[in-house]
Amino acid sequence: MSHHIKLSILCVGLVSLFGSLAPAVAEDTGVWTAGQVTYSISRSSIEVGPGTDPLAIAVSQFNAATAASRLGGDAAGYTLTGVILSIDSSVSGTFWYRNTSTTTRNVSVEFAGGGSLDMYGSSTGVETFGQTVNLGAVAAGNETTYNFNLAGSGLRQTSLSDGLAEFLGSGDVYAYADYTSLRLTPLVSGSNQTQTDWQASAQVTVTYTFDYNVVPEPSSALLFGAGAAVLLLRRRARHTRAR
């Protein structure tokens, strides 16, 4: 009995280990309408600041067979025409300051930089968080804490219409939420101690636009070809009689 318990624990442990190491799988939250499908993805606790890595976000590729199953028609009739990337962000966290000098200090913090969504060399451009917040005067030996939740400058978006081959298939593509340019700088002189614990949240959308052209059935194509041949023969016959 104890061997069975140990084996079960081992299996659970292996599943947990390899599950955590597995690559991210795209969340199929696509909303299909005539002419486009939009994937909306929310992410939180994104690392920010210099030295951090952009967050990879998996998105399903555009698949004509999936389009046909959702909207009807022949998969051969669907053509990808463009990709629209967008990102809307906020940052939240805590800034802690301790005045270790011998005089009262007036403390401010400056936010600069921001975040962007990058994909295959294209970028939405940076949604900025540029602002300065005055935390007031802090007496010698005292400390203050600033809890913040700030919205960025607003939705950033870009459109792609060339080089779309990477977006076609039945697998995933990756967009990268990049907040490496985001900075928080204390604006205070003298001796002090500071600490910042913060992160970003992002609402990312990837929209595929597409056209649909009805593919003629083989019988229809044959009839069309036969009709064209008949018209051509009649035209030649009239031309011969005229001569």
Secondary structure as the mmCIF struct_conf table of DSSP 4:
data_model
#
loop_
_struct_conf.conf_type_id
_struct_conf.id
_struct_conf.beg_label_comp_id
_struct_conf.beg_label_asym_id
_struct_conf.beg_label_seq_id
_struct_conf.end_label_comp_id
_struct_conf.end_label_asym_id
_struct_conf.end_label_seq_id
HELX_RH_AL_P HELX_RH_AL_P1 SER A 2 LEU A 21
BEND BEND1 ALA A 22 ALA A 22
HELX_LH_PP_P HELX_LH_PP_P1 PRO A 23 ALA A 24
STRN STRN1 VAL A 31 THR A 33
TURN_TY1_P TURN_TY1_P1 ALA A 34 GLY A 35
STRN STRN2 GLN A 36 ILE A 46
BEND BEND2 GLY A 49 GLY A 49
TURN_TY1_P TURN_TY1_P2 PRO A 50 GLY A 51
HELX_LH_PP_P HELX_LH_PP_P2 PRO A 54 PRO A 54
STRN STRN3 LEU A 55 SER A 60
HELX_LH_PP_P HELX_LH_PP_P3 GLN A 61 GLN A 61
STRN STRN4 PHE A 62 PHE A 62
HELX_RH_AL_P HELX_RH_AL_P2 ALA A 64 LEU A 71
BEND BEND3 GLY A 73 GLY A 73
HELX_RH_3T_P HELX_RH_3T_P1 ALA A 75 GLY A 77
STRN STRN5 TYR A 78 ASN A 99
BEND BEND4 SER A 101 THR A 103
STRN STRN6 ARG A 105 ALA A 112
STRN STRN7 GLY A 114 MET A 119
TURN_TY1_P TURN_TY1_P3 TYR A 120 GLY A 121
STRN STRN8 SER A 122 SER A 123
STRN STRN9 GLU A 127 THR A 128
STRN STRN10 GLN A 131 VAL A 138
TURN_TY1_P TURN_TY1_P4 ALA A 140 GLY A 141
STRN STRN11 GLU A 143 ALA A 151
BEND BEND5 SER A 153 SER A 153
STRN STRN12 ARG A 156 LEU A 160
BEND BEND6 ASP A 162 ASP A 162
HELX_RH_3T_P HELX_RH_3T_P2 ALA A 165 PHE A 167
STRN STRN13 LEU A 168 LEU A 168
BEND BEND7 GLY A 169 GLY A 171
STRN STRN14 ASP A 172 ASP A 178
TURN_TY1_P TURN_TY1_P5 THR A 180 SER A 181
STRN STRN15 ARG A 183 LEU A 187
BEND BEND8 GLY A 190 SER A 191
STRN STRN16 ASN A 192 TYR A 212
HELX_LH_PP_P HELX_LH_PP_P4 VAL A 214 GLU A 217
HELX_RH_AL_P HELX_RH_AL_P3 PRO A 218 ALA A 242
#
